Amino acid sequence: MAAFVLAVIVDGHRRGQEACIEANLIHVCLKHLQSSTPNDGQTEPLFLQWLCLCLGKLWEDYIDAQIIGLQADAPAVFSSLLAEPQPE
């Protein structure tokens, strides 16, 4: 539920995006995404989807956040999720 709320906070709201960047939300989300191992069955697929959506909304139209995501190797984290049983 928290990932959903954060996705709403950053959806089109620059102040929300800035506040979440200051709170290191990109690193927190990526850490949760990295800790989910494919096919382990313990990570809720809906949680992973909301984390991905939250990150997408966080760096949408926000260059500074995009740079932070690239520096944190977000594309590699996302590509590993393609091995999930429900990659959508």
PDB file of N, CA, C and O in Angstrom:
ATOM      1  N   MET A   1       0.822  -1.186   0.000  1.00  0.00           N
ATOM      2  CA  MET A   1       0.000   0.000   0.000  1.00  0.00           C
ATOM      3  C   MET A   1       0.872   1.258   0.000  1.00  0.00           C
ATOM      4  O   MET A   1       0.521   2.256  -0.629  1.00  0.00           O
ATOM      5  N   ALA A   2       1.998   1.213   0.698  1.00  0.00           N
ATOM      6  CA  ALA A   2       2.875   2.389   0.768  1.00  0.00           C
ATOM      7  C   ALA A   2       3.440   2.734  -0.602  1.00  0.00           C
ATOM      8  O   ALA A   2       3.568   3.911  -0.938  1.00  0.00           O
ATOM      9  N   ALA A   3       3.778   1.726  -1.396  1.00  0.00           N
ATOM     10  CA  ALA A   3       4.310   1.989  -2.739  1.00  0.00           C
ATOM     11  C   ALA A   3       3.254   2.681  -3.594  1.00  0.00           C
ATOM     12  O   ALA A   3       3.583   3.559  -4.391  1.00  0.00           O
ATOM     13  N   PHE A   4       1.999   2.296  -3.437  1.00  0.00           N
ATOM     14  CA  PHE A   4       0.907   2.950  -4.157  1.00  0.00           C
ATOM     15  C   PHE A   4       0.791   4.410  -3.747  1.00  0.00           C
ATOM     16  O   PHE A   4       0.681   5.290  -4.601  1.00  0.00           O
ATOM     17  N   VAL A   5       0.814   4.669  -2.456  1.00  0.00           N
ATOM     18  CA  VAL A   5       0.692   6.039  -1.948  1.00  0.00           C
ATOM     19  C   VAL A   5       1.842   6.901  -2.456  1.00  0.00           C
ATOM     20  O   VAL A   5       1.625   8.039  -2.872  1.00  0.00           O
ATOM     21  N   LEU A   6       3.045   6.378  -2.427  1.00  0.00           N
ATOM     22  CA  LEU A   6       4.195   7.136  -2.920  1.00  0.00           C
ATOM     23  C   LEU A   6       4.089   7.391  -4.420  1.00  0.00           C
ATOM     24  O   LEU A   6       4.478   8.458  -4.895  1.00  0.00           O
ATOM     25  N   ALA A   7       3.569   6.426  -5.164  1.00  0.00           N
ATOM     26  CA  ALA A   7       3.380   6.621  -6.605  1.00  0.00           C
ATOM     27  C   ALA A   7       2.402   7.759  -6.866  1.00  0.00           C
ATOM     28  O   ALA A   7       2.587   8.527  -7.809  1.00  0.00           O
ATOM     29  N   VAL A   8       1.379   7.875  -6.053  1.00  0.00           N
ATOM     30  CA  VAL A   8       0.406   8.963  -6.203  1.00  0.00           C
ATOM     31  C   VAL A   8       1.042  10.300  -5.834  1.00  0.00           C
ATOM     32  O   VAL A   8       0.779  11.311  -6.485  1.00  0.00           O
ATOM     33  N   ILE A   9       1.866  10.313  -4.808  1.00  0.00           N
ATOM     34  CA  ILE A   9       2.513  11.554  -4.364  1.00  0.00           C
ATOM     35  C   ILE A   9       3.415  12.129  -5.444  1.00  0.00           C
ATOM     36  O   ILE A   9       3.476  13.347  -5.611  1.00  0.00           O
ATOM     37  N   VAL A  10       4.112  11.277  -6.176  1.00  0.00           N
ATOM     38  CA  VAL A  10       5.055  11.771  -7.181  1.00  0.00           C
ATOM     39  C   VAL A  10       4.440  11.912  -8.571  1.00  0.00           C
ATOM     40  O   VAL A  10       5.096  12.416  -9.482  1.00  0.00           O
ATOM     41  N   ASP A  11       3.211  11.482  -8.746  1.00  0.00           N
ATOM     42  CA  ASP A  11       2.567  11.502 -10.065  1.00  0.00           C
ATOM     43  C   ASP A  11       2.229  12.926 -10.496  1.00  0.00           C
ATOM     44  O   ASP A  11       1.175  13.461 -10.153  1.00  0.00           O
ATOM     45  N   GLY A  12       3.144  13.527 -11.256  1.00  0.00           N
ATOM     46  CA  GLY A  12       2.896  14.855 -11.800  1.00  0.00           C
ATOM     47  C   GLY A  12       3.043  15.991 -10.805  1.00  0.00           C
ATOM     48  O   GLY A  12       2.624  17.113 -11.090  1.00  0.00           O
ATOM     49  N   HIS A  13       3.618  15.733  -9.667  1.00  0.00           N
ATOM     50  CA  HIS A  13       3.786  16.764  -8.639  1.00  0.00           C
ATOM     51  C   HIS A  13       5.273  16.961  -8.372  1.00  0.00           C
ATOM     52  O   HIS A  13       5.916  16.123  -7.741  1.00  0.00           O
ATOM     53  N   ARG A  14       5.807  18.069  -8.854  1.00  0.00           N
ATOM     54  CA  ARG A  14       7.248  18.320  -8.712  1.00  0.00           C
ATOM     55  C   ARG A  14       7.662  18.367  -7.251  1.00  0.00           C
ATOM     56  O   ARG A  14       8.715  17.838  -6.897  1.00  0.00           O
ATOM     57  N   ARG A  15       6.856  18.991  -6.392  1.00  0.00           N
ATOM     58  CA  ARG A  15       7.228  19.056  -4.970  1.00  0.00           C
ATOM     59  C   ARG A  15       7.286  17.660  -4.353  1.00  0.00           C
ATOM     60  O   ARG A  15       8.162  17.372  -3.538  1.00  0.00           O
ATOM     61  N   GLY A  16       6.355  16.801  -4.743  1.00  0.00           N
ATOM     62  CA  GLY A  16       6.378  15.424  -4.260  1.00  0.00           C
ATOM     63  C   GLY A  16       7.598  14.681  -4.766  1.00  0.00           C
ATOM     64  O   GLY A  16       8.222  13.916  -4.031  1.00  0.00           O
ATOM     65  N   GLN A  17       7.939  14.914  -6.042  1.00  0.00           N
ATOM     66  CA  GLN A  17       9.129  14.287  -6.612  1.00  0.00           C
ATOM     67  C   GLN A  17      10.380  14.743  -5.866  1.00  0.00           C
ATOM     68  O   GLN A  17      11.236  13.930  -5.518  1.00  0.00           O
ATOM     69  N   GLU A  18      10.478  16.040  -5.627  1.00  0.00           N
ATOM     70  CA  GLU A  18      11.655  16.577  -4.940  1.00  0.00           C
ATOM     71  C   GLU A  18      11.769  16.034  -3.521  1.00  0.00           C
ATOM     72  O   GLU A  18      12.859  15.681  -3.072  1.00  0.00           O
ATOM     73  N   ALA A  19      10.640  15.969  -2.816  1.00  0.00           N
ATOM     74  CA  ALA A  19      10.657  15.454  -1.443  1.00  0.00           C
ATOM     75  C   ALA A  19      11.090  13.987  -1.415  1.00  0.00           C
ATOM     76  O   ALA A  19      11.835  13.569  -0.529  1.00  0.00           O
ATOM     77  N   CYS A  20      10.623  13.225  -2.379  1.00  0.00           N
ATOM     78  CA  CYS A  20      10.983  11.807  -2.419  1.00  0.00           C
ATOM     79  C   CYS A  20      12.436  11.601  -2.829  1.00  0.00           C
ATOM     80  O   CYS A  20      13.077  10.648  -2.385  1.00  0.00           O
ATOM     81  N   ILE A  21      12.958  12.484  -3.670  1.00  0.00           N
ATOM     82  CA  ILE A  21      14.378  12.408  -4.024  1.00  0.00           C
ATOM     83  C   ILE A  21      15.224  12.688  -2.787  1.00  0.00           C
ATOM     84  O   ILE A  21      16.214  12.001  -2.536  1.00  0.00           O
ATOM     85  N   GLU A  22      14.830  13.699  -2.016  1.00  0.00           N
ATOM     86  CA  GLU A  22      15.571  14.032  -0.794  1.00  0.00           C
ATOM     87  C   GLU A  22      15.549  12.880   0.205  1.00  0.00           C
ATOM     88  O   GLU A  22      16.487  12.707   0.983  1.00  0.00           O
ATOM     89  N   ALA A  23      14.478  12.096   0.181  1.00  0.00           N
ATOM     90  CA  ALA A  23      14.351  10.956   1.095  1.00  0.00           C
ATOM     91  C   ALA A  23      14.974   9.681   0.513  1.00  0.00           C
ATOM     92  O   ALA A  23      14.809   8.597   1.074  1.00  0.00           O
ATOM     93  N   ASN A  24      15.692   9.813  -0.616  1.00  0.00           N
ATOM     94  CA  ASN A  24      16.365   8.671  -1.258  1.00  0.00           C
ATOM     95  C   ASN A  24      15.411   7.565  -1.690  1.00  0.00           C
ATOM     96  O   ASN A  24      15.738   6.382  -1.594  1.00  0.00           O
ATOM     97  N   LEU A  25      14.233   7.953  -2.166  1.00  0.00           N
ATOM     98  CA  LEU A  25      13.241   6.958  -2.555  1.00  0.00           C
ATOM     99  C   LEU A  25      13.723   6.076  -3.704  1.00  0.00           C
ATOM    100  O   LEU A  25      13.395   4.890  -3.751  1.00  0.00           O
ATOM    101  N   ILE A  26      14.491   6.637  -4.621  1.00  0.00           N
ATOM    102  CA  ILE A  26      14.992   5.824  -5.732  1.00  0.00           C
ATOM    103  C   ILE A  26      15.811   4.653  -5.198  1.00  0.00           C
ATOM    104  O   ILE A  26      15.617   3.513  -5.621  1.00  0.00           O
ATOM    105  N   HIS A  27      16.712   4.927  -4.285  1.00  0.00           N
ATOM    106  CA  HIS A  27      17.568   3.870  -3.736  1.00  0.00           C
ATOM    107  C   HIS A  27      16.761   2.864  -2.914  1.00  0.00           C
ATOM    108  O   HIS A  27      17.050   1.668  -2.935  1.00  0.00           O
ATOM    109  N   VAL A  28      15.762   3.345  -2.201  1.00  0.00           N
ATOM    110  CA  VAL A  28      14.923   2.447  -1.401  1.00  0.00           C
ATOM    111  C   VAL A  28      14.143   1.500  -2.312  1.00  0.00           C
ATOM    112  O   VAL A  28      14.102   0.292  -2.077  1.00  0.00           O
ATOM    113  N   CYS A  29      13.527   2.059  -3.352  1.00  0.00           N
ATOM    114  CA  CYS A  29      12.760   1.220  -4.283  1.00  0.00           C
ATOM    115  C   CYS A  29      13.659   0.217  -4.995  1.00  0.00           C
ATOM    116  O   CYS A  29      13.312  -0.958  -5.121  1.00  0.00           O
ATOM    117  N   LEU A  30      14.809   0.682  -5.459  1.00  0.00           N
ATOM    118  CA  LEU A  30      15.722  -0.222  -6.155  1.00  0.00           C
ATOM    119  C   LEU A  30      16.222  -1.331  -5.235  1.00  0.00           C
ATOM    120  O   LEU A  30      16.414  -2.466  -5.670  1.00  0.00           O
ATOM    121  N   LYS A  31      16.430  -1.001  -3.968  1.00  0.00           N
ATOM    122  CA  LYS A  31      16.874  -2.019  -3.007  1.00  0.00           C
ATOM    123  C   LYS A  31      15.811  -3.107  -2.857  1.00  0.00           C
ATOM    124  O   LYS A  31      16.134  -4.294  -2.816  1.00  0.00           O
ATOM    125  N   HIS A  32      14.547  -2.701  -2.775  1.00  0.00           N
ATOM    126  CA  HIS A  32      13.462  -3.685  -2.668  1.00  0.00           C
ATOM    127  C   HIS A  32      13.346  -4.516  -3.939  1.00  0.00           C
ATOM    128  O   HIS A  32      13.101  -5.722  -3.881  1.00  0.00           O
ATOM    129  N   LEU A  33      13.521  -3.872  -5.079  1.00  0.00           N
ATOM    130  CA  LEU A  33      13.452  -4.603  -6.343  1.00  0.00           C
ATOM    131  C   LEU A  33      14.609  -5.591  -6.472  1.00  0.00           C
ATOM    132  O   LEU A  33      14.430  -6.694  -6.987  1.00  0.00           O
ATOM    133  N   GLN A  34      15.785  -5.199  -6.009  1.00  0.00           N
ATOM    134  CA  GLN A  34      16.955  -6.081  -6.080  1.00  0.00           C
ATOM    135  C   GLN A  34      16.838  -7.251  -5.109  1.00  0.00           C
ATOM    136  O   GLN A  34      17.331  -8.344  -5.386  1.00  0.00           O
ATOM    137  N   SER A  35      16.191  -7.021  -3.984  1.00  0.00           N
ATOM    138  CA  SER A  35      16.101  -8.080  -2.979  1.00  0.00           C
ATOM    139  C   SER A  35      15.114  -9.166  -3.376  1.00  0.00           C
ATOM    140  O   SER A  35      15.114 -10.248  -2.788  1.00  0.00           O
ATOM    141  N   SER A  36      14.277  -8.893  -4.360  1.00  0.00           N
ATOM    142  CA  SER A  36      13.361  -9.927  -4.833  1.00  0.00           C
ATOM    143  C   SER A  36      14.104 -10.798  -5.830  1.00  0.00           C
ATOM    144  O   SER A  36      14.592 -10.318  -6.853  1.00  0.00           O
ATOM    145  N   THR A  37      14.181 -12.067  -5.521  1.00  0.00           N
ATOM    146  CA  THR A  37      14.856 -12.975  -6.439  1.00  0.00           C
ATOM    147  C   THR A  37      13.805 -13.653  -7.308  1.00  0.00           C
ATOM    148  O   THR A  37      12.740 -14.024  -6.813  1.00  0.00           O
ATOM    149  N   PRO A  38      14.089 -13.816  -8.583  1.00  0.00           N
ATOM    150  CA  PRO A  38      13.110 -14.438  -9.479  1.00  0.00           C
ATOM    151  C   PRO A  38      12.685 -15.818  -8.988  1.00  0.00           C
ATOM    152  O   PRO A  38      13.500 -16.607  -8.509  1.00  0.00           O
ATOM    153  N   ASN A  39      11.414 -16.080  -9.118  1.00  0.00           N
ATOM    154  CA  ASN A  39      10.829 -17.389  -8.799  1.00  0.00           C
ATOM    155  C   ASN A  39      10.912 -17.766  -7.323  1.00  0.00           C
ATOM    156  O   ASN A  39      10.752 -18.940  -6.989  1.00  0.00           O
ATOM    157  N   ASP A  40      11.159 -16.808  -6.430  1.00  0.00           N
ATOM    158  CA  ASP A  40      11.235 -17.182  -5.017  1.00  0.00           C
ATOM    159  C   ASP A  40       9.854 -17.306  -4.383  1.00  0.00           C
ATOM    160  O   ASP A  40       9.709 -17.944  -3.340  1.00  0.00           O
ATOM    161  N   GLY A  41       8.845 -16.707  -4.994  1.00  0.00           N
ATOM    162  CA  GLY A  41       7.487 -16.842  -4.501  1.00  0.00           C
ATOM    163  C   GLY A  41       7.191 -16.048  -3.250  1.00  0.00           C
ATOM    164  O   GLY A  41       6.054 -16.061  -2.778  1.00  0.00           O
ATOM    165  N   GLN A  42       8.174 -15.354  -2.695  1.00  0.00           N
ATOM    166  CA  GLN A  42       7.948 -14.615  -1.460  1.00  0.00           C
ATOM    167  C   GLN A  42       7.597 -13.157  -1.706  1.00  0.00           C
ATOM    168  O   GLN A  42       6.925 -12.536  -0.883  1.00  0.00           O
ATOM    169  N   THR A  43       8.038 -12.609  -2.820  1.00  0.00           N
ATOM    170  CA  THR A  43       7.775 -11.213  -3.113  1.00  0.00           C
ATOM    171  C   THR A  43       6.458 -11.097  -3.856  1.00  0.00           C
ATOM    172  O   THR A  43       6.238 -11.765  -4.865  1.00  0.00           O
ATOM    173  N   GLU A  44       5.600 -10.255  -3.354  1.00  0.00           N
ATOM    174  CA  GLU A  44       4.293 -10.043  -3.966  1.00  0.00           C
ATOM    175  C   GLU A  44       4.452  -9.335  -5.309  1.00  0.00           C
ATOM    176  O   GLU A  44       5.029  -8.249  -5.359  1.00  0.00           O
ATOM    177  N   PRO A  45       3.956  -9.924  -6.397  1.00  0.00           N
ATOM    178  CA  PRO A  45       4.105  -9.296  -7.719  1.00  0.00           C
ATOM    179  C   PRO A  45       3.499  -7.895  -7.792  1.00  0.00           C
ATOM    180  O   PRO A  45       4.042  -7.019  -8.465  1.00  0.00           O
ATOM    181  N   LEU A  46       2.391  -7.684  -7.111  1.00  0.00           N
ATOM    182  CA  LEU A  46       1.758  -6.366  -7.138  1.00  0.00           C
ATOM    183  C   LEU A  46       2.656  -5.314  -6.485  1.00  0.00           C
ATOM    184  O   LEU A  46       2.697  -4.168  -6.932  1.00  0.00           O
ATOM    185  N   PHE A  47       3.368  -5.698  -5.437  1.00  0.00           N
ATOM    186  CA  PHE A  47       4.309  -4.787  -4.782  1.00  0.00           C
ATOM    187  C   PHE A  47       5.410  -4.376  -5.750  1.00  0.00           C
ATOM    188  O   PHE A  47       5.773  -3.202  -5.819  1.00  0.00           O
ATOM    189  N   LEU A  48       5.942  -5.338  -6.497  1.00  0.00           N
ATOM    190  CA  LEU A  48       6.980  -5.033  -7.480  1.00  0.00           C
ATOM    191  C   LEU A  48       6.447  -4.104  -8.568  1.00  0.00           C
ATOM    192  O   LEU A  48       7.149  -3.195  -9.011  1.00  0.00           O
ATOM    193  N   GLN A  49       5.217  -4.332  -8.994  1.00  0.00           N
ATOM    194  CA  GLN A  49       4.615  -3.472 -10.016  1.00  0.00           C
ATOM    195  C   GLN A  49       4.479  -2.040  -9.516  1.00  0.00           C
ATOM    196  O   GLN A  49       4.771  -1.096 -10.250  1.00  0.00           O
ATOM    197  N   TRP A  50       4.041  -1.872  -8.276  1.00  0.00           N
ATOM    198  CA  TRP A  50       3.884  -0.516  -7.732  1.00  0.00           C
ATOM    199  C   TRP A  50       5.228   0.162  -7.535  1.00  0.00           C
ATOM    200  O   TRP A  50       5.340   1.374  -7.718  1.00  0.00           O
ATOM    201  N   LEU A  51       6.251  -0.602  -7.164  1.00  0.00           N
ATOM    202  CA  LEU A  51       7.588  -0.016  -7.047  1.00  0.00           C
ATOM    203  C   LEU A  51       8.074   0.491  -8.398  1.00  0.00           C
ATOM    204  O   LEU A  51       8.631   1.584  -8.493  1.00  0.00           O
ATOM    205  N   CYS A  52       7.864  -0.298  -9.432  1.00  0.00           N
ATOM    206  CA  CYS A  52       8.270   0.116 -10.783  1.00  0.00           C
ATOM    207  C   CYS A  52       7.493   1.344 -11.233  1.00  0.00           C
ATOM    208  O   CYS A  52       8.070   2.274 -11.795  1.00  0.00           O
ATOM    209  N   LEU A  53       6.195   1.350 -10.990  1.00  0.00           N
ATOM    210  CA  LEU A  53       5.378   2.503 -11.359  1.00  0.00           C
ATOM    211  C   LEU A  53       5.801   3.740 -10.575  1.00  0.00           C
ATOM    212  O   LEU A  53       5.872   4.838 -11.127  1.00  0.00           O
ATOM    213  N   CYS A  54       6.077   3.560  -9.304  1.00  0.00           N
ATOM    214  CA  CYS A  54       6.520   4.671  -8.461  1.00  0.00           C
ATOM    215  C   CYS A  54       7.814   5.272  -8.999  1.00  0.00           C
ATOM    216  O   CYS A  54       7.940   6.494  -9.091  1.00  0.00           O
ATOM    217  N   LEU A  55       8.762   4.434  -9.348  1.00  0.00           N
ATOM    218  CA  LEU A  55      10.022   4.938  -9.896  1.00  0.00           C
ATOM    219  C   LEU A  55       9.795   5.653 -11.221  1.00  0.00           C
ATOM    220  O   LEU A  55      10.379   6.708 -11.469  1.00  0.00           O
ATOM    221  N   GLY A  56       8.956   5.088 -12.063  1.00  0.00           N
ATOM    222  CA  GLY A  56       8.670   5.725 -13.344  1.00  0.00           C
ATOM    223  C   GLY A  56       8.049   7.096 -13.171  1.00  0.00           C
ATOM    224  O   GLY A  56       8.415   8.040 -13.873  1.00  0.00           O
ATOM    225  N   LYS A  57       7.119   7.212 -12.247  1.00  0.00           N
ATOM    226  CA  LYS A  57       6.478   8.506 -11.985  1.00  0.00           C
ATOM    227  C   LYS A  57       7.441   9.467 -11.300  1.00  0.00           C
ATOM    228  O   LYS A  57       7.359  10.681 -11.491  1.00  0.00           O
ATOM    229  N   LEU A  58       8.345   8.926 -10.510  1.00  0.00           N
ATOM    230  CA  LEU A  58       9.303   9.769  -9.798  1.00  0.00           C
ATOM    231  C   LEU A  58      10.244  10.474 -10.759  1.00  0.00           C
ATOM    232  O   LEU A  58      10.543  11.653 -10.568  1.00  0.00           O
ATOM    233  N   TRP A  59      10.715   9.786 -11.781  1.00  0.00           N
ATOM    234  CA  TRP A  59      11.661  10.444 -12.684  1.00  0.00           C
ATOM    235  C   TRP A  59      11.024  10.913 -13.980  1.00  0.00           C
ATOM    236  O   TRP A  59      11.730  11.340 -14.894  1.00  0.00           O
ATOM    237  N   GLU A  60       9.696  10.842 -14.077  1.00  0.00           N
ATOM    238  CA  GLU A  60       8.996  11.356 -15.258  1.00  0.00           C
ATOM    239  C   GLU A  60       9.160  12.878 -15.338  1.00  0.00           C
ATOM    240  O   GLU A  60       8.797  13.597 -14.406  1.00  0.00           O
ATOM    241  N   ASP A  61       9.705  13.357 -16.452  1.00  0.00           N
ATOM    242  CA  ASP A  61       9.917  14.796 -16.683  1.00  0.00           C
ATOM    243  C   ASP A  61      10.794  15.446 -15.610  1.00  0.00           C
ATOM    244  O   ASP A  61      10.661  16.641 -15.349  1.00  0.00           O
ATOM    245  N   TYR A  62      11.678  14.682 -14.994  1.00  0.00           N
ATOM    246  CA  TYR A  62      12.528  15.199 -13.923  1.00  0.00           C
ATOM    247  C   TYR A  62      13.953  14.689 -14.169  1.00  0.00           C
ATOM    248  O   TYR A  62      14.320  13.598 -13.732  1.00  0.00           O
ATOM    249  N   ILE A  63      14.732  15.485 -14.865  1.00  0.00           N
ATOM    250  CA  ILE A  63      16.070  15.096 -15.310  1.00  0.00           C
ATOM    251  C   ILE A  63      16.976  14.697 -14.147  1.00  0.00           C
ATOM    252  O   ILE A  63      17.695  13.703 -14.238  1.00  0.00           O
ATOM    253  N   ASP A  64      16.948  15.463 -13.055  1.00  0.00           N
ATOM    254  CA  ASP A  64      17.814  15.141 -11.913  1.00  0.00           C
ATOM    255  C   ASP A  64      17.527  13.738 -11.377  1.00  0.00           C
ATOM    256  O   ASP A  64      18.450  12.995 -11.044  1.00  0.00           O
ATOM    257  N   ALA A  65      16.252  13.383 -11.297  1.00  0.00           N
ATOM    258  CA  ALA A  65      15.884  12.050 -10.819  1.00  0.00           C
ATOM    259  C   ALA A  65      16.309  10.980 -11.819  1.00  0.00           C
ATOM    260  O   ALA A  65      16.719   9.888 -11.426  1.00  0.00           O
ATOM    261  N   GLN A  66      16.211  11.290 -13.109  1.00  0.00           N
ATOM    262  CA  GLN A  66      16.636  10.336 -14.134  1.00  0.00           C
ATOM    263  C   GLN A  66      18.129  10.059 -14.021  1.00  0.00           C
ATOM    264  O   GLN A  66      18.571   8.919 -14.164  1.00  0.00           O
ATOM    265  N   ILE A  67      18.897  11.102 -13.766  1.00  0.00           N
ATOM    266  CA  ILE A  67      20.345  10.936 -13.616  1.00  0.00           C
ATOM    267  C   ILE A  67      20.660  10.064 -12.405  1.00  0.00           C
ATOM    268  O   ILE A  67      21.524   9.189 -12.470  1.00  0.00           O
ATOM    269  N   ILE A  68      19.959  10.305 -11.302  1.00  0.00           N
ATOM    270  CA  ILE A  68      20.170   9.494 -10.099  1.00  0.00           C
ATOM    271  C   ILE A  68      19.844   8.031 -10.391  1.00  0.00           C
ATOM    272  O   ILE A  68      20.574   7.132  -9.974  1.00  0.00           O
ATOM    273  N   GLY A  69      18.758   7.799 -11.101  1.00  0.00           N
ATOM    274  CA  GLY A  69      18.383   6.432 -11.458  1.00  0.00           C
ATOM    275  C   GLY A  69      19.427   5.751 -12.322  1.00  0.00           C
ATOM    276  O   GLY A  69      19.742   4.579 -12.117  1.00  0.00           O
ATOM    277  N   LEU A  70      19.961   6.479 -13.282  1.00  0.00           N
ATOM    278  CA  LEU A  70      21.002   5.908 -14.139  1.00  0.00           C
ATOM    279  C   LEU A  70      22.278   5.631 -13.354  1.00  0.00           C
ATOM    280  O   LEU A  70      22.931   4.609 -13.562  1.00  0.00           O
ATOM    281  N   GLN A  71      22.630   6.544 -12.452  1.00  0.00           N
ATOM    282  CA  GLN A  71      23.822   6.337 -11.632  1.00  0.00           C
ATOM    283  C   GLN A  71      23.658   5.144 -10.692  1.00  0.00           C
ATOM    284  O   GLN A  71      24.634   4.478 -10.347  1.00  0.00           O
ATOM    285  N   ALA A  72      22.421   4.880 -10.282  1.00  0.00           N
ATOM    286  CA  ALA A  72      22.147   3.744  -9.395  1.00  0.00           C
ATOM    287  C   ALA A  72      21.951   2.446 -10.180  1.00  0.00           C
ATOM    288  O   ALA A  72      21.607   1.417  -9.598  1.00  0.00           O
ATOM    289  N   ASP A  73      22.167   2.490 -11.492  1.00  0.00           N
ATOM    290  CA  ASP A  73      22.062   1.322 -12.367  1.00  0.00           C
ATOM    291  C   ASP A  73      20.649   0.740 -12.399  1.00  0.00           C
ATOM    292  O   ASP A  73      20.468  -0.477 -12.427  1.00  0.00           O
ATOM    293  N   ALA A  74      19.655   1.623 -12.394  1.00  0.00           N
ATOM    294  CA  ALA A  74      18.259   1.194 -12.431  1.00  0.00           C
ATOM    295  C   ALA A  74      17.925   0.328 -13.644  1.00  0.00           C
ATOM    296  O   ALA A  74      17.176  -0.637 -13.496  1.00  0.00           O
ATOM    297  N   PRO A  75      18.448   0.629 -14.841  1.00  0.00           N
ATOM    298  CA  PRO A  75      18.111  -0.240 -15.980  1.00  0.00           C
ATOM    299  C   PRO A  75      18.495  -1.708 -15.757  1.00  0.00           C
ATOM    300  O   PRO A  75      17.769  -2.607 -16.184  1.00  0.00           O
ATOM    301  N   ALA A  76      19.607  -1.952 -15.105  1.00  0.00           N
ATOM    302  CA  ALA A  76      20.018  -3.334 -14.828  1.00  0.00           C
ATOM    303  C   ALA A  76      19.067  -3.995 -13.835  1.00  0.00           C
ATOM    304  O   ALA A  76      18.756  -5.180 -13.955  1.00  0.00           O
ATOM    305  N   VAL A  77      18.609  -3.224 -12.860  1.00  0.00           N
ATOM    306  CA  VAL A  77      17.666  -3.763 -11.876  1.00  0.00           C
ATOM    307  C   VAL A  77      16.356  -4.125 -12.567  1.00  0.00           C
ATOM    308  O   VAL A  77      15.788  -5.190 -12.324  1.00  0.00           O
ATOM    309  N   PHE A  78      15.884  -3.228 -13.430  1.00  0.00           N
ATOM    310  CA  PHE A  78      14.631  -3.493 -14.141  1.00  0.00           C
ATOM    311  C   PHE A  78      14.762  -4.682 -15.085  1.00  0.00           C
ATOM    312  O   PHE A  78      13.838  -5.487 -15.200  1.00  0.00           O
ATOM    313  N   SER A  79      15.880  -4.797 -15.747  1.00  0.00           N
ATOM    314  CA  SER A  79      16.043  -5.902 -16.701  1.00  0.00           C
ATOM    315  C   SER A  79      16.038  -7.255 -15.996  1.00  0.00           C
ATOM    316  O   SER A  79      15.602  -8.250 -16.574  1.00  0.00           O
ATOM    317  N   SER A  80      16.512  -7.299 -14.767  1.00  0.00           N
ATOM    318  CA  SER A  80      16.488  -8.566 -14.027  1.00  0.00           C
ATOM    319  C   SER A  80      15.063  -8.983 -13.674  1.00  0.00           C
ATOM    320  O   SER A  80      14.798 -10.163 -13.441  1.00  0.00           O
ATOM    321  N   LEU A  81      14.155  -8.025 -13.635  1.00  0.00           N
ATOM    322  CA  LEU A  81      12.761  -8.340 -13.309  1.00  0.00           C
ATOM    323  C   LEU A  81      12.055  -9.078 -14.439  1.00  0.00           C
ATOM    324  O   LEU A  81      10.986  -9.653 -14.231  1.00  0.00           O
ATOM    325  N   LEU A  82      12.637  -9.067 -15.622  1.00  0.00           N
ATOM    326  CA  LEU A  82      12.025  -9.774 -16.744  1.00  0.00           C
ATOM    327  C   LEU A  82      12.003 -11.280 -16.522  1.00  0.00           C
ATOM    328  O   LEU A  82      11.270 -11.998 -17.203  1.00  0.00           O
ATOM    329  N   ALA A  83      12.798 -11.762 -15.578  1.00  0.00           N
ATOM    330  CA  ALA A  83      12.814 -13.188 -15.259  1.00  0.00           C
ATOM    331  C   ALA A  83      11.747 -13.563 -14.233  1.00  0.00           C
ATOM    332  O   ALA A  83      11.599 -14.737 -13.895  1.00  0.00           O
ATOM    333  N   GLU A  84      11.008 -12.582 -13.740  1.00  0.00           N
ATOM    334  CA  GLU A  84       9.943 -12.849 -12.771  1.00  0.00           C
ATOM    335  C   GLU A  84       8.847 -13.692 -13.425  1.00  0.00           C
ATOM    336  O   GLU A  84       8.647 -13.615 -14.637  1.00  0.00           O
ATOM    337  N   PRO A  85       8.138 -14.494 -12.631  1.00  0.00           N
ATOM    338  CA  PRO A  85       7.044 -15.295 -13.187  1.00  0.00           C
ATOM    339  C   PRO A  85       5.953 -14.435 -13.842  1.00  0.00           C
ATOM    340  O   PRO A  85       5.322 -14.859 -14.810  1.00  0.00           O
ATOM    341  N   GLN A  86       5.740 -13.238 -13.313  1.00  0.00           N
ATOM    342  CA  GLN A  86       4.769 -12.301 -13.885  1.00  0.00           C
ATOM    343  C   GLN A  86       5.500 -11.001 -14.200  1.00  0.00           C
ATOM    344  O   GLN A  86       5.394 -10.046 -13.431  1.00  0.00           O
ATOM    345  N   PRO A  87       6.239 -10.936 -15.308  1.00  0.00           N
ATOM    346  CA  PRO A  87       7.087  -9.771 -15.577  1.00  0.00           C
ATOM    347  C   PRO A  87       6.341  -8.496 -15.927  1.00  0.00           C
ATOM    348  O   PRO A  87       6.961  -7.435 -16.002  1.00  0.00           O
ATOM    349  N   GLU A  88       5.040  -8.560 -16.145  1.00  0.00           N
ATOM    350  CA  GLU A  88       4.333  -7.339 -16.510  1.00  0.00           C
ATOM    351  C   GLU A  88       4.322  -6.379 -15.357  1.00  0.00           C
ATOM    352  O   GLU A  88       3.770  -5.284 -15.470  1.00  0.00           O
TER     353      GLU A  88
END
